Amino acid sequence: MFFFSSLIKKNPDEKMGEKEYRRVFDAHFEDLRRFLYYKSKNKELSEDIAQDAFVKLWEIRDEVRLKTVKTFLFTIGNNLLHNTFKKDQHHLQFIHQKEDRIEVESPEYILEHKQFKEKLEHVIDSLPEASRVVFLMSRMDGKKYSEIAELLDIGVKAVEKRMSIALKILRSEISDKL
């Protein structure tokens, strides 16, 4: 368990009211949910845990600094996810998002596209967790390295290294399977 002493308010007069809480929720819920989705590969679980993190934030809102609330939320969410993984010993299955249907002329193209997508998902799934999270945040969510670094509380160089590892594995695995 992480210690949150640096996130606890020093000034007891500085309290998070309903308006501030709502602003924090509106500003960070989707980012937290996406972050948890990248780690869990389960949309429903990520939404539940993001909601639980905000419930915990509400319960201790008078003790948390507004300046560090984002880091605090992501830490709570990450800890809740790890606790869930410990309780559930089975692997979570990837929930496929609906893909837009592409009109094509040949059934061969449809089959090749489906096979390539399955290979790509398998390779992304097999990436080390840290590299997978960075890759998905960058490529799927369009986040900049600096934004990813802030969300994950790591340096930009660490993000670059994780992305480099992900891309190297993807190039190697995909080219081998084509």
C-alpha positions in Angstrom: 0.0 0.0 0.0 1.3 3.5 -0.9 1.5 6.2 1.7 -0.2 9.4 0.8 1.3 11.8 3.3 2.4 14.2 0.6 -1.1 14.4 -0.8 -2.8 15.1 2.5 -3.7 18.8 3.1 -1.4 20.8 5.3 -3.9 23.6 5.6 -7.1 22.4 7.3 -9.1 25.4 5.9 -8.5 24.3 2.3 -11.5 21.9 1.8 -12.9 20.3 -1.3 -16.5 21.2 -1.6 -19.1 19.7 -3.9 -18.3 22.2 -6.7 -14.6 21.4 -6.6 -15.3 17.7 -6.4 -17.6 17.9 -9.5 -14.9 19.8 -11.4 -12.3 17.1 -10.5 -14.8 14.4 -11.5 -15.5 16.1 -14.9 -11.8 16.8 -15.5 -10.4 13.4 -14.6 -13.0 10.6 -14.8 -12.5 9.7 -18.5 -8.7 9.8 -18.2 -8.8 7.5 -15.1 -11.2 5.2 -16.8 -9.1 4.9 -19.9 -5.9 4.4 -17.8 -7.6 1.5 -16.0 -9.0 0.1 -19.2 -5.5 0.0 -20.7 -4.3 -1.9 -17.7 -7.2 -4.3 -17.3 -8.5 -4.7 -20.8 -12.0 -4.7 -19.4 -14.4 -1.8 -20.0 -16.9 -2.6 -17.2 -14.2 -3.2 -14.6 -12.4 0.0 -15.5 -15.6 2.0 -15.1 -16.4 0.4 -11.8 -13.0 1.0 -10.4 -12.9 4.6 -11.6 -16.2 5.1 -9.9 -14.9 3.5 -6.7 -11.9 5.7 -6.8 -14.1 8.8 -6.9 -16.2 7.4 -4.0 -13.0 7.0 -2.0 -12.0 10.5 -2.9 -15.3 11.8 -1.7 -14.9 10.0 1.6 -11.6 11.7 2.3 -12.1 14.9 0.3 -11.3 17.2 3.2 -7.9 15.7 3.6 -6.7 15.9 -0.1 -5.0 18.8 -1.7 -6.6 20.0 -4.9 -3.1 20.5 -6.4 -2.3 16.8 -6.2 -5.8 15.3 -6.6 -5.1 13.8 -10.0 -2.1 11.9 -8.9 -4.0 10.8 -5.8 -6.9 9.5 -8.0 -4.7 7.6 -10.3 -2.9 6.0 -7.3 -6.2 5.0 -5.7 -7.5 3.6 -9.1 -4.3 1.7 -9.6 -4.4 0.2 -6.1 -8.0 -0.8 -6.5 -7.2 -2.5 -9.8 -4.4 -4.4 -8.2 -6.6 -5.5 -5.3 -9.2 -6.7 -7.8 -6.6 -8.7 -9.7 -5.5 -10.3 -6.4 -9.1 -11.3 -5.6 -9.8 -12.6 -9.1 -7.3 -15.2 -9.9 -8.5 -15.7 -13.5 -7.2 -13.7 -16.4 -9.5 -10.9 -17.6 -10.6 -11.3 -21.2 -10.2 -8.6 -23.7 -13.5 -7.1 -24.7 -13.5 -6.2 -28.3 -14.9 -2.8 -29.3 -17.2 -2.7 -32.2 -15.2 -2.0 -35.3 -16.6 0.1 -38.1 -17.6 -2.1 -41.0 -15.5 -1.4 -44.0 -17.1 -2.0 -47.4 -14.8 -4.2 -49.4 -15.1 -6.1 -52.6 -13.6 -9.4 -51.8 -14.1 -12.0 -49.0 -10.4 -12.6 -49.1 -9.7 -9.0 -48.0 -12.2 -9.4 -45.1 -10.5 -12.6 -44.0 -7.0 -11.1 -44.2 -8.1 -8.0 -42.3 -9.7 -10.1 -39.6 -6.5 -12.3 -39.3 -4.2 -9.3 -39.2 -6.4 -7.6 -36.5 -6.3 -10.8 -34.4 -2.5 -11.0 -34.8 -2.1 -7.4 -33.8 -4.4 -7.7 -30.8 -2.5 -10.8 -29.7 0.9 -9.0 -30.0 -0.4 -5.9 -28.2 -1.8 -8.2 -25.5 1.6 -9.9 -25.0 3.5 -6.6 -24.6 4.9 -6.0 -21.2 2.3 -4.1 -19.1 4.2 -0.8 -18.9 4.9 -0.7 -22.6 1.3 -1.7 -23.5 -0.1 1.0 -21.3 2.1 3.7 -22.9 1.5 2.4 -26.4 -2.3 2.4 -26.0 -2.3 5.8 -24.4 -0.2 7.2 -27.2 -1.6 5.5 -30.3 -5.2 4.9 -29.2 -5.9 7.9 -27.1 -3.6 10.3 -29.0 -1.8 11.5 -25.8 1.6 13.2 -26.0 4.5 11.7 -24.2 4.5 14.5 -21.6 0.8 13.9 -20.9 1.5 10.1 -20.5 4.4 10.9 -18.2 2.3 13.1 -16.0 -0.6 10.5 -15.8 1.8 7.6 -15.0 3.9 9.8 -12.7 7.1 8.9 -14.6 9.6 10.8 -16.7 9.3 11.5 -20.4 12.4 9.5 -21.1 10.8 6.5 -19.4 7.7 6.9 -21.7 10.0 7.1 -24.7 11.8 3.9 -23.6 8.6 2.0 -23.0 7.2 3.1 -26.4 10.5 2.1 -28.0 10.2 -1.4 -26.5 6.5 -1.7 -27.6 7.3 -0.6 -31.2 10.3 -2.9 -31.4 8.2 -5.9 -30.3 5.4 -5.0 -32.6 7.6 -4.6 -35.7 9.4 -7.9 -34.9 6.2 -9.9 -34.2 4.0 -8.5 -36.9 6.6 -8.8 -39.6 7.3 -12.4 -38.6 3.7 -13.3 -38.8 2.9 -11.7 -42.2 
